[in-house]
Amino acid sequence: MNQEAEDRGLAEVVLERLENERLPRAIDLKDKVDAGARLDDMDIAFLERVFADTQDLKPMVERHPEYHALAARLMELYEHITAKALENEKAG
């Protein structure tokens, strides 16, 4: 299988997971930290998995400029969550 076909298959799986699992959970976490709550161990484990997966997907995203804007928006979302969570921890 060539790289393009592998990337296409991987992108399909990643986008489905993003739509059905990752994005809804990230929005819930954003709402949680925006309300002043702290992240629990499960929330932190979720974010750790997301960041590990991000590193694994980085080469594919770099090969496909059509995913750059989406990846940047997602990283902004996760960065907001972590920054606000740290703020909440310090205030708490």
Protein Blocks (a to p, Z undefined) as FASTA:
>chain_A
ZZklmmmmmmmmmmmmmmmmmmmmmmmmmmmmmnopacdfklmmmmmmmmmmmmmmmmmm
mmmmklmmmmmmmmmmmmmmmmmmmmmmmmZZ
